[in-house]
């Protein structure tokens, strides 16, 4: 993982989060989880946005989000529970 690239990617992902919808929202979140690139600001931004958009998710979107939650650093029990109940 190249820190320079992921730092820039994280910054840009936070900028566009408010305009991003599913499934892209889930794919971006999963990319960070897979790379294990933890940024508290990104996590907070994306968990909030995912929570607000959860009502619009389809099964494939939920599956991608669950893949991201496989990384314990990206899994928050309240959000995991809400996703599973979706």
Secondary structure, DSSP 8 states (H G I E B T S, - for coil): --HHHHHHHHHHHHHHGGG--TTHHHHHHHHHHHHT---HHHHHHHHHHHHHHGGG--HHHHHHHHHHTTSTTT--HHHHHHHHH-
